[in-house]
Amino acid sequence: MTTQDDLLFAIPGGSLRVAGAGALAGYVRLLLPRWPVDIVPRRKGADIAVERRGTAFCLGADREMLESAQDAAFSLVNRVITAALAKSTARLTVHAAGVLVPGASPDSAILLVGPTHAGKSTLSLLLASGEACMLGDDVILVEDGDGDGDGDRPTAASLGLAPKVRLPLPPRIAEAAAGYIEDVEAARIADVAYLHPRDGELAPFGRHFPVTSLVLLERLPAEDTSASDAPASLAPLSRSIAVRRLLANCYAPHLASDQKLRSVVALAQHADCHALRFHDSVAAADLIRETFG
């Protein structure tokens, strides 16, 4: 291997070649533990180009400059996900964690949907420490059903991304999950631990699961002391509200607005929709297990 070799990523329905990205292979494999990536000799015809300039890296047609291999790898992973999306008008990504809860309908996915700091990673971590299988803790690829009977239901696909957790954890969460983190931590960069869950704890790359439940997260602010003793609550959510919240938490730059709306409506129509209101993440994870397990 040389630092000028290409990286060949498997993507649903094909592959994607990144020229000159050999120097980023270590970080890429940290971020994508289950995503098939091969180091191959460099050749023409790459989908994305990486050019090294001293210790910095220049990525893509837009010539984005990144000052370190770590930053370049983060940007490259985002570009690969966007390229995988663009291969099909039946795909979008949802800002969500995806879990398979033991005892729930076989091979059915629950999506925990919400923006940054909504609690997705923490909840999926707590559920995984209690034997749930993760599809991802931040970004989930969703594909439309194929319109053939049971295939109408949209599916969630695992992208094999490394779950991550910001440290130090609050004491109550640390008590519940510290042992699990210690067992599966692969690396720590600054205050973020990157996890490589074991077989059965992170779904294989590209595996599709029907989405049976959507849980829209409503995390109460930490400074809201009046809610600190309130129990976590899970209530049915109208599909119209679910669609509005999903639209705010999905990414599909390759789709026209009407196509994106159709995909989001189909996702909400074929799943049970709930709002999870919580202050205590441990109690919220317990409620998810009790409700769906």
Secondary structure, DSSP 8 states (H G I E B T S, - for coil): --TT-EEEEEETTEEEEEET-GGGHHHHHHH-TTS-EEEE---S--SEEEEEETTEEEETTTTEEESSHHHHHHHHHHHHHHHHHHT-TTEEEEEEEEEE-TTSSTT-EEEEE-STTSSHHHHHHHHHTTT-EEEESSEEEEE---SSGGGGS-EEE------EEESS--HHHHHHHHHHHHHHEEEEETTEEEE---BTTB--TT-EEEEEEEEEEEE--TT-GGGTTS--EEEE--HHHHHHHHHTTEE-TTS-HHHHHHHHHHHHHTSEEEEEEES-HHHHHHHHHHHH-
